[in-house]
Amino acid sequence: MTEKRMSIFKMNLILKDGSSLNPTRAVFYPTYRCNLHCSMCYQNRHNRFVSELSLRDIKKIFIDSGIKQIHLVGGEIFIRKDIYDILQFFNSTMDYITIQTNGTLISDEGVGVINEMDSIKEMWFSLDGLRDSHDLIRGHGAFDKTVKVIKSFIGSKCVVINSVIMKNNINDMPKLYELADSMGVDKIVFQFEMKYDKEALKRTSTKLETLGIAGSMNDDCVQDEPNFEYIGELKKIIEELRAKENKTKINFLPEVFESDLDAYIEGTIFNGKCVACRDILNSVVKIDPEGRLMICEALQTNFDSVLYKSIECQWNDEEVRAIRQKLIGNNLLDLCSRCCCLEVI
């Protein structure tokens, strides 16, 4: 079955009654805390210092969950003092582990420990430009620390650079690609900064109410007047990147970003198209630091903690199925328009 036909099959399954295939993949946030204060990071704009699952709780949740692939993301996961114990647990229970990090807290000893863990397959590092641009965004000295750690994993893990596209770093994109390729990085992913205006949030809130979805959207990325005047210049830079593409592969998130940039920026990507959330279609379960199941990181709901009601029990219960069905059946929400999980069917 082709990828497109598989997506249609999954979509029809959800449209029928909201049911989804049992998840084998998870996105888990061990923490929302971070050692950096990046200018574009939505998690710094609100109080994200919530309670966190202990190692014992993490084991209880995942040991018999059926999850075999896990993506660990924060915050910055290496800010947790017990992170290597957590990694050891997942290394013994998971087939495929992906780590997303800014790389500034991984010591030489830590590199050695991670390289010994066979189930850790991918290391994703945040790098948003060359030294001056990256340090302006993430803090003085961050660039050199991250690049050093990236080099430590080349050849032992699949190394991916994740770079946020913003007005003040687009001119660094070609040179950042050249750096990644020269280091032997496997892939560089460019992800557009999520920014929305207040009208989009208002329309989204109205749609949630109309659909009868008991939840609200985070307003973290909402601005008075998001500025996208640099898009014409960005189009030329994308062409330049594709011309440079060598051994290090280039991806854009979401994929529709590159193929239909104007509609993506204008928020009209839904017009005449059937869209869906990639993670919903692919049955990816998301767990926050307190152990709550999430349909989406941006959609605030009141699901139970999976400590007390397991992933398996919650995944296809009535409330979760209803939200899933309503979102997919109504072409998602306005604030989904620039999400990295957006997929056109």
Beta strands, then each sheet from edge to edge (+ up, - down):
strand 1: 25-28
strand 2: 69-72
strand 3: 96-101
strand 4: 120-126
strand 5: 158-165
strand 6: 187-192
strand 7: 196-197
strand 8: 216-217
strand 9: 222-223
strand 10: 249-253
strand 11: 275-277
strand 12: 284-287
strand 13: 293-294
strand 14: 299-300
strand 15: 342-344
sheet 1: 10+ 6+ 5+ 4+ 3+ 2+ 1+ 12+ 13-
sheet 2: 7+ 9+
sheet 3: 8+ 14-
sheet 4: 11+ 15-
end
